[in-house]
Amino acid sequence: MAFLLVRHHGLREVVEPVFYAAAVLWLATRLPVQLPAGKWGDLSYGTYLVHFPLIQLFIHLGAFQTAPWLSFAGVLLTVLGLAFLCWHGLEKRWLKRSAQRAIISSDNLAVSKR
């Protein structure tokens, strides 16, 4: 409600981000249906890496000026697709390697304590 009251006020720049964050948190914790977000892998780090350059590329190409909702969908699908490829092509393999190194180093530590 506060968001609607200050939409033409100078406080909009402060209230709007807080409102969006609160709305996302409320939806994430109150929805009766939980989506199987981890079904296709952990896309969070890949999303973090690729989202900003892709958004800037779409802005540079003028996509948001001509068709903002279509551009939003394009950015979303591109970011999620690249994050999926990052997880399955890079991240998962490196995590397996680091887990194997941790097991080997803990075995060496156990042997050296004898």
Disulfide bonds with the S-S distance in Angstrom:
none
